[in-house]
Each structure stands twice: as structure tokens, then as C-alpha cells.
Amino acid sequence: MMKTYQEVLDYLYVQFPEYQKVGDKAMKPGLGNMLKLEDHLDHPSRAFKVIHVAGTNGKGSVAHSLASILQSAGYIVGLYTSPHLHDFRERIRVDGSMIPEEYVMRFVNEHEEFLKDLHASFFEISTAMAFDYFKFVGVEVAVVEVGLGGRLDSTNVVWPQLCVITNIGMDHTQYLGSSLAEIAKEKAGIIKEEIPVVIGERHPETDDVFVDMAGVQEAPIYFAEDEYKIIDCKTEGNLSEYVILDRQKNHQHKIPFSLTGIYQKKNLLTILRAAELLKDLGYDMVDIVSIREGLKSVQEQTGLMGRWQKIASNPDMIIDTGHNAHGMKYVAEQLNDEMTKYDELHIVIGMVNDKHPEEVLPLLPANAKYYYAQASTHRAVPSEELKKMGEKTGRMGNAYPNVREAVEEAKKNATTNSLIFIGGSNYTVAEL
């Protein structure tokens, strides 16, 4: 009997639980299953060109931005990212539109027996579904975001035209290694023979790892920070205006960017270097006009949500999906900057247990009112426990059983000139 769309989702979540919900139990390291899925589906990933994006933080922003640039240039663009916030179909888009429910239903119903026999993971199934859909609709180029790591990630069956690694931070250490160099080695696993790779951020512990891997693969390597420099940045409302120096050409560009988080400064250099390489790789329609237009309209063209996103006014309410110490230090910097504009700051925060909240909480402003929430995932840190961690560092507040109650209490306590920030996890933002 054919499963409905909701039955298909229930089946996927129960039979093949996703890592974001249950953690270790969902992990299926290695490419064996994906290679079998590729064979079973007649190698869909070979039907389109690929840009492969890895990194600890920023890879979602970079992937969406590159997709937006390519859309503005007139290409039919697939975009595969994870996790989703509200709807499973957010993971798989073509020219910004989500995969239809009917296709999700058809894919699972048609291949259910094979998937069951294979014991495929949730992420393996969604990756295979994305590639199959991209082939079906005739995508010209797909921007594919790595799920976790790189070397053994399900997406690493692709043979890309360009690889991008945004940065390296201490995250998923139980799988990727206990040092920046070890984590970099896993992420460098996406580097392919003679395929150019852009590295977003330099770091003394990781630079040699990338240079060595690129050398082994005879892959041209480019460090974005070496080739571009931010001269000036002004943000008004929902748009930042950058002045960028192209060091090689000694030329300045004015670049609008609709992602206004402070951390996007580093991502922007990565995006620009990657876009420049796309022109060299034969994407003739990518030019400064399409780059500007794409970066000015990332959210509208790709559906990206949760990156320093303002969702309400009076009081202003900002959401952000930053969730580890490497990413949250930039969120904290921006919150401190924003404090000059507001009477007070209210922070609603919920975290999962493998993101080291004891390292994240001390980064956040101490002079804020805290609302410790528990997101609806098995991996959530209990709100009372999170409260105790926060109060040890002087971040005083109350605990709430869910995100909505925490936000409602923050709104009651806020004035029209307060800032309410909600974050700490994809789940905290998704639940809101």
C-alpha cells in the first residue's frame, strides 16, 4: 500500500532516525551504502556538476550564497543542505523551491525494500533522494553541503568541479578527532585529484594539513584570506554593504550582502574566491552583476533561515542557529555590539549535549536576562541543568520546559527597546 507523505516522513524518522535527533545511533560511517545507492539509482550524481562545501561553521551560509549567485547567473541550481528547521523538504531545493511532497513519497515507496535491506541511514537516504531528484529535473549544477566531516560523509561520493572548506573548529570531536589538525584531516577528505579547493580561513594548526592533502591530490589550493580583504562594512536594516579589496588585481568592489551576521565577513571572502574560480571553470554567466545580485538576495532565492535573522520588532527579536564555541563567539561579539542600541538584552538559549555548553555560555554577555529552554530533541540539555551551568558563570535566569514558554516570558519582560535573542541550537530556532 502506498504511503502518504506524512507516513513516509514517519517511516523515515522511525526506521532511519536522523543524527540531529538521536546522535550516535543514527551514524553509519563509511561510503559503502552510498555507493550501493548510487549503483541502484544508476549514478544520479554523475548527471550534474557539483560544488562541494565542507567546514565546521559557515558551510550552510556559503552553500546557499553560492547557489544564489548561480541562480542569478541563470543556471538551474540544485542545493542540498542539512539539517532542516521546519520541513524535511528544506534540505533539497532546485532554484530555491523545495522538493515536492509527491517526489519524496514516490522515492521512498519505490525504493522501500532496497532501503530496508541496505539498513541505510536517514542521511544516506536524503542524500540519495537529493541526487535522484536533481537528475530528474535536469539540474545543471548542484551545491552540496557536507553533513559531518568530509572523508566518510555520504555526500563524498560526488566528483565535484570545486571544493570549499570554510573553517575548522572543535565540533563533533567524538567522530572527527580531538585536535584541529585531526578534524581538518577529515574535512580535507573531500579534496579530489586536480580539483581546485578554496580554504576559507587560515589557522596555524590546519594550514599544513590542507596544503599537504592538496599536494597529494595535485589540487590547486587557494586561501580566501590571502586574496581578498574587507576595507569597510556598513549595515543598515537587513543589508550589509562591503568594500572588498581584490589583492591580486589591486581593485576594490562594492558588494551588498543580505546575511548581516558579523561571522559572515569571513564567509564572504570564501564565497567571492569560490565565485571567481567558477568563472575560470567555465561558468561564463557568473560575473560581478550576478555575484552582487545573488548576495543581495540569498534568503529570497534559496530559503535560507536562521542566520542572524530578525523575525519581529518592538521588541526586536533575532534568531541564530550558531551552536558551538567556534561559532558562538561571533554571535556573542555581535550581541555585545548591539547592546549599545538597546535598553536591555534578553537571551533565550537551548543547547544539545554534545556542543559543550560549559564552553559556550561563558562567551555570551553577562549583563543579559537569561531564559534557559529545553528544545524538543532527545539530545537537548535539560533546561534546569543548563541553568545551573549558566549561573555558575553569572548568567542568571530561569528554566523553561520548552522554547515557546521561554520566548513568551522574555516578551512579557521586554520593553519596546529591548533585544530578544533566541539561539544555541538548530532545534531551539526550529521549535520557535
C-alpha positions as CSV (number, residue, x, y, z in Angstrom):
1,M,0.0,0.0,0.0
2,M,1.4,3.4,-1.0
3,K,2.4,5.6,2.0
4,T,1.2,9.2,2.2
5,Y,3.7,12.0,2.6
6,Q,3.3,12.1,6.4
7,E,3.5,8.3,6.6
8,V,6.7,8.5,4.5
9,L,8.2,11.0,7.0
10,D,7.1,8.9,10.0
11,Y,8.7,5.9,8.4
12,L,12.0,7.7,7.7
13,Y,12.2,9.1,11.2
14,V,11.3,5.8,12.9
15,Q,13.1,3.3,10.7
16,F,16.1,5.5,9.9
17,P,16.4,8.1,12.7
18,E,18.4,11.2,11.9
19,Y,21.6,12.1,13.7
20,Q,20.3,15.5,14.8
21,K,17.6,13.8,16.9
22,V,19.3,10.7,18.3
23,G,23.0,11.2,17.9
24,D,25.3,8.2,17.7
25,K,22.6,5.6,16.9
26,A,22.0,7.3,13.5
27,M,25.6,7.2,12.4
28,K,26.6,5.0,9.5
29,P,30.2,5.9,8.9
30,G,31.7,5.0,5.5
31,L,30.6,5.2,1.9
32,G,29.6,1.6,1.3
33,N,25.9,2.2,1.5
34,M,26.0,5.4,-0.6
35,L,28.0,3.6,-3.3
36,K,25.3,0.9,-3.4
37,L,22.6,3.5,-3.6
38,E,24.4,5.2,-6.4
39,D,24.5,1.9,-8.3
40,H,20.9,1.1,-7.5
41,L,19.8,4.6,-8.8
42,D,22.0,4.5,-11.9
43,H,24.6,7.0,-10.6
44,P,22.4,10.2,-10.4
45,S,25.3,12.3,-9.0
46,R,27.1,12.0,-12.4
47,A,24.2,13.8,-14.2
48,F,25.1,17.3,-13.0
49,K,28.1,19.4,-12.0
50,V,28.9,19.7,-8.2
51,I,30.3,22.3,-5.9
52,H,31.2,20.5,-2.6
53,V,31.2,22.6,0.6
54,A,32.6,21.4,4.0
55,G,33.6,23.1,7.2
56,T,32.8,23.4,10.9
57,N,30.8,26.6,10.7
58,G,29.5,28.7,7.8
59,K,29.1,25.9,5.3
60,G,25.4,26.4,5.1
61,S,25.7,30.2,4.5
62,V,28.4,29.6,1.9
63,A,26.4,26.9,0.1
64,H,23.2,29.0,0.0
65,S,25.1,32.1,-1.2
66,L,26.9,30.2,-4.0
67,A,23.6,28.7,-5.1
68,S,22.0,32.2,-5.1
69,I,24.9,33.6,-7.2
70,L,24.5,30.7,-9.7
71,Q,20.7,31.3,-9.8
72,S,21.2,35.0,-10.5
73,A,23.6,34.0,-13.3
74,G,20.8,32.0,-14.9
75,Y,21.8,28.4,-14.2
76,I,19.4,25.6,-13.0
77,V,20.8,25.1,-9.5
78,G,20.3,22.2,-7.0
79,L,21.0,22.9,-3.3
80,Y,21.4,20.1,-0.8
81,T,21.9,21.2,2.9
82,S,21.2,19.9,6.4
83,P,19.7,20.0,8.9
84,H,16.2,21.4,8.1
85,L,14.5,23.7,10.6
86,H,10.8,23.1,9.9
87,D,10.2,21.0,6.9
88,F,12.3,18.0,5.7
89,R,12.0,19.3,2.1
90,E,14.2,22.4,3.0
91,R,17.2,20.1,2.5
92,I,16.6,19.6,-1.2
93,R,15.9,22.6,-3.4
94,V,16.0,23.5,-7.1
95,D,16.3,27.2,-7.8
96,G,15.1,27.8,-4.3
97,S,12.0,25.7,-4.5
98,M,11.7,22.7,-2.2
99,I,11.4,19.1,-3.5
100,P,7.7,18.3,-3.9
101,E,6.0,16.1,-1.4
102,E,5.0,13.8,-4.3
103,Y,8.6,13.2,-5.2
104,V,9.5,12.3,-1.6
105,M,6.6,9.9,-1.5
106,R,7.5,8.3,-4.8
107,F,11.1,7.9,-3.9
108,V,10.5,6.1,-0.6
109,N,7.6,4.0,-1.9
110,E,9.6,2.9,-5.0
111,H,12.8,2.0,-3.2
112,E,11.5,1.0,0.3
113,E,12.6,-2.6,0.1
114,F,16.1,-1.8,-1.1
115,L,16.5,0.8,1.6
116,K,15.3,-1.6,4.3
117,D,17.6,-4.4,3.1
118,L,20.5,-1.9,3.0
119,H,19.8,-0.6,6.5
120,A,20.5,2.9,5.1
121,S,20.8,5.9,7.5
122,F,18.4,8.8,7.3
123,F,21.2,11.0,5.9
124,E,22.1,8.4,3.3
125,I,18.5,8.2,2.1
126,S,18.1,12.0,2.0
127,T,21.4,12.4,0.1
128,A,20.4,9.7,-2.5
129,M,16.9,11.3,-2.8
130,A,18.5,14.7,-3.5
131,F,20.8,13.4,-6.2
132,D,18.0,11.4,-7.8
133,Y,15.7,14.5,-7.8
134,F,18.4,16.8,-9.2
135,K,18.9,14.3,-12.1
136,F,15.2,14.0,-12.6
137,V,14.6,17.8,-13.0
138,G,17.7,18.4,-15.1
139,V,19.8,20.4,-12.6
140,E,22.9,21.9,-14.3
141,V,25.0,22.4,-11.1
142,A,24.3,21.4,-7.5
143,V,25.8,23.0,-4.4
144,V,26.2,20.1,-2.0
145,E,26.9,20.7,1.7
146,V,28.7,18.1,3.7
147,G,26.8,16.7,6.6
148,L,29.5,15.8,9.1
149,G,33.3,15.7,8.5
150,G,34.0,15.1,4.9
151,R,36.1,12.0,4.2
152,L,33.4,9.5,5.2
153,D,30.4,11.7,4.7
154,S,27.6,10.4,2.5
155,T,28.0,13.3,0.1
156,N,31.6,12.4,-0.6
157,V,30.6,10.1,-3.5
158,V,30.4,13.1,-5.7
159,W,33.2,14.2,-8.1
160,P,33.0,18.0,-7.9
161,Q,34.3,20.7,-10.0
162,L,35.2,22.8,-7.0
163,C,35.7,22.1,-3.3
164,V,35.2,24.6,-0.5
165,I,36.3,24.2,3.2
166,T,35.1,27.2,5.2
167,N,36.9,26.8,8.5
168,I,37.9,24.3,11.3
169,G,36.6,24.4,14.9
170,M,36.3,21.9,17.7
171,D,33.0,20.2,16.9
172,H,31.9,16.6,16.6
173,T,35.2,15.6,18.3
174,Q,33.9,12.2,19.2
175,Y,33.8,11.4,15.4
176,L,36.4,13.7,13.8
177,G,39.3,13.9,16.3
178,S,40.4,15.8,19.4
179,S,42.5,18.4,17.7
180,L,42.1,21.0,14.9
181,A,44.6,19.1,12.8
182,E,42.7,15.8,13.1
183,I,39.4,17.5,12.3
184,A,41.0,19.3,9.3
185,K,42.3,15.9,8.0
186,E,38.7,14.5,8.0
187,K,37.3,17.6,6.2
188,A,40.2,17.6,3.8
189,G,38.9,14.2,2.7
190,I,36.7,16.0,0.1
191,I,39.7,17.3,-1.8
192,K,39.9,15.4,-5.1
193,E,42.6,14.8,-7.7
194,E,43.3,18.0,-9.6
195,I,40.1,19.7,-8.4
196,P,40.6,23.2,-7.1
197,V,39.9,23.8,-3.4
198,V,39.2,27.1,-1.5
199,I,40.0,27.3,2.2
200,G,38.0,30.0,3.9
201,E,40.2,30.7,7.0
202,R,43.8,30.3,7.8
203,H,44.9,28.7,11.0
204,P,48.5,27.6,12.1
205,E,47.2,24.1,13.1
206,T,45.3,23.4,9.9
207,D,47.1,25.2,7.0
208,D,49.7,22.4,6.5
209,V,47.0,19.7,6.6
210,F,45.2,21.3,3.7
211,V,48.4,22.1,1.8
212,D,49.7,18.5,2.2
213,M,46.4,16.9,1.1
214,A,46.2,19.3,-1.9
215,G,49.7,18.4,-2.8
216,V,49.0,14.7,-2.7
217,Q,46.0,15.2,-4.9
218,E,47.7,17.7,-7.1
219,A,44.8,20.0,-6.4
220,P,45.2,23.8,-6.8
221,I,44.6,25.4,-3.4
222,Y,43.5,28.9,-2.6
223,F,43.3,30.6,0.8
224,A,40.5,33.2,0.6
225,E,42.0,35.5,3.2
226,D,45.2,35.8,1.1
227,E,43.3,37.1,-1.9
228,Y,40.6,39.4,-0.6
229,K,40.4,41.9,2.2
230,I,37.5,43.8,3.7
231,I,38.2,47.5,3.6
232,D,34.8,48.7,5.0
233,C,31.4,47.4,6.1
234,K,28.2,49.3,6.9
235,T,25.0,47.6,7.9
236,E,21.6,49.1,7.7
237,G,18.5,47.1,8.4
238,N,18.7,43.7,6.6
239,L,21.6,44.6,4.2
240,S,25.4,45.0,4.7
241,E,27.4,46.9,2.2
242,Y,31.0,45.8,1.9
243,V,34.0,47.4,0.2
244,I,36.3,44.5,-0.8
245,L,39.9,44.7,-2.0
246,D,40.9,42.1,-4.6
247,R,44.6,41.9,-3.6
248,Q,45.7,40.2,-6.9
249,K,44.1,42.9,-9.1
250,N,44.5,45.7,-6.7
251,H,40.9,46.6,-7.3
252,Q,38.0,47.4,-5.0
253,H,34.4,46.1,-5.3
254,K,31.3,47.2,-3.5
255,I,29.4,44.1,-2.5
256,P,25.9,44.0,-0.9
257,F,25.2,41.0,1.3
258,S,21.9,40.2,2.9
259,L,23.4,38.0,5.6
260,T,24.3,40.5,8.2
261,G,25.9,38.5,11.0
262,I,29.4,39.5,11.9
263,Y,30.7,36.0,11.2
264,Q,29.6,36.4,7.6
265,K,32.6,38.6,7.0
266,K,34.8,35.5,6.8
267,N,32.2,33.6,4.8
268,L,32.0,36.4,2.2
269,L,35.7,36.2,1.3
270,T,35.3,32.4,0.9
271,I,32.2,33.0,-1.4
272,L,33.9,35.6,-3.5
273,R,37.0,33.4,-4.1
274,A,34.8,30.4,-5.0
275,A,32.7,32.6,-7.4
276,E,35.9,33.8,-9.1
277,L,37.0,30.2,-9.6
278,L,33.6,29.3,-11.1
279,K,34.2,31.9,-13.8
280,D,37.6,30.2,-14.5
281,L,35.8,26.8,-14.6
282,G,33.6,27.8,-17.5
283,Y,30.6,29.4,-15.7
284,D,30.7,32.3,-18.1
285,M,27.4,33.8,-16.9
286,V,28.9,34.3,-13.4
287,D,30.0,38.0,-13.3
288,I,30.1,40.8,-10.9
289,V,26.5,41.6,-11.6
290,S,25.3,38.1,-10.8
291,I,27.5,38.0,-7.7
292,R,26.1,41.2,-6.4
293,E,22.5,40.2,-7.2
294,G,23.0,36.8,-5.7
295,L,24.5,38.0,-2.5
296,K,21.9,40.7,-2.1
297,S,19.0,38.2,-2.2
298,V,20.3,35.0,-0.6
299,Q,17.3,34.4,1.6
300,E,14.7,35.2,-1.1
301,Q,16.3,33.0,-3.7
302,T,17.3,30.0,-1.5
303,G,15.0,30.0,1.5
304,L,17.9,30.3,4.0
305,M,16.7,30.9,7.5
306,G,18.2,31.4,11.0
307,R,21.4,33.3,10.3
308,W,21.2,36.4,12.4
309,Q,17.7,36.8,11.2
310,K,15.3,39.5,12.6
311,I,11.9,38.0,13.0
312,A,10.0,40.7,14.9
313,S,10.1,44.3,16.0
314,N,9.0,46.2,19.1
315,P,10.8,44.5,20.8
316,D,13.3,43.4,18.2
317,M,13.8,39.6,18.1
318,I,16.8,37.9,16.5
319,I,17.3,34.2,15.9
320,D,20.6,32.5,15.0
321,T,21.5,28.8,14.7
322,G,25.1,29.1,15.9
323,H,25.6,26.2,18.3
324,N,29.3,25.6,19.2
325,A,32.0,27.7,20.8
326,H,33.7,28.4,17.4
327,G,30.5,29.9,16.0
328,M,29.0,31.4,19.2
329,K,32.0,33.7,19.8
330,Y,30.9,35.7,16.8
331,V,27.3,35.7,17.9
332,A,28.5,37.0,21.3
333,E,30.6,39.7,19.7
334,Q,27.6,40.9,17.7
335,L,25.3,40.8,20.8
336,N,27.8,43.0,22.6
337,D,27.9,45.4,19.7
338,E,24.1,45.5,19.6
339,M,23.8,46.3,23.3
340,T,24.6,50.0,22.6
341,K,21.3,50.3,20.7
342,Y,19.0,48.8,23.3
343,D,17.9,49.3,26.9
344,E,18.4,45.6,27.8
345,L,19.1,42.2,26.3
346,H,17.1,39.0,26.9
347,I,18.7,35.7,25.8
348,V,16.6,32.6,25.2
349,I,19.0,29.7,24.9
350,G,18.7,25.9,24.5
351,M,21.5,23.5,23.6
352,V,22.2,19.9,22.8
353,N,24.5,17.8,24.9
354,D,27.5,17.4,22.6
355,K,28.0,21.1,21.9
356,H,29.9,21.7,25.2
357,P,27.5,24.3,26.7
358,E,30.0,24.8,29.5
359,E,32.3,26.4,26.9
360,V,29.6,28.3,25.0
361,L,27.7,30.0,27.9
362,P,30.7,32.0,29.3
363,L,31.1,33.6,25.8
364,L,27.7,35.3,26.0
365,P,27.1,38.7,27.6
366,A,26.9,38.5,31.4
367,N,24.7,41.6,31.6
368,A,21.6,40.0,30.0
369,K,18.5,38.3,31.4
370,Y,18.6,34.6,30.6
371,Y,15.8,32.1,29.7
372,Y,17.1,28.6,29.7
373,A,14.9,26.4,27.4
374,Q,14.8,22.8,26.5
375,A,14.4,22.0,22.8
376,S,12.3,19.0,21.7
377,T,15.1,16.6,20.9
378,H,16.5,13.7,22.9
379,R,19.9,15.3,22.8
380,A,18.7,18.5,24.5
381,V,20.4,19.5,27.7
382,P,17.7,19.7,30.4
383,S,16.8,23.3,31.0
384,E,17.4,23.1,34.8
385,E,20.9,21.6,34.1
386,L,21.6,24.4,31.5
387,K,20.5,27.0,34.0
388,K,23.0,25.6,36.6
389,M,25.8,25.8,34.1
390,G,24.9,29.3,33.2
391,E,24.5,30.6,36.7
392,K,28.0,29.2,37.6
393,T,29.3,31.9,35.3
394,G,27.0,34.7,36.5
395,R,24.4,34.3,33.7
396,M,21.3,34.4,35.8
397,G,17.9,33.3,34.7
398,N,15.0,30.8,34.9
399,A,14.5,27.4,33.3
400,Y,11.6,26.6,31.0
401,P,10.3,23.2,29.7
402,N,10.2,24.4,26.1
403,V,11.3,27.2,23.8
404,R,7.9,28.8,23.3
405,E,7.3,29.3,27.0
406,A,10.8,30.8,27.4
407,V,10.2,33.2,24.5
408,E,6.7,34.2,25.8
409,E,8.2,35.1,29.2
410,A,11.0,37.1,27.5
411,K,8.4,39.0,25.6
412,K,6.5,39.8,28.8
413,N,9.6,41.1,30.5
414,A,10.9,43.1,27.5
415,T,10.3,46.7,26.6
416,T,9.8,48.0,23.1
417,N,13.5,49.0,23.1
418,S,14.7,45.6,24.3
419,L,16.5,43.0,22.2
420,I,15.4,39.3,22.5
421,F,17.9,36.8,21.1
422,I,17.0,33.2,20.6
423,G,19.6,30.6,19.8
424,G,22.1,28.0,20.9
425,S,20.9,25.2,18.7
426,N,19.2,24.5,15.4
427,Y,16.4,22.9,17.5
428,T,15.9,26.0,19.6
429,V,15.4,28.1,16.4
430,A,13.3,25.4,14.7
431,E,10.9,25.0,17.6
432,L,10.3,28.7,17.7
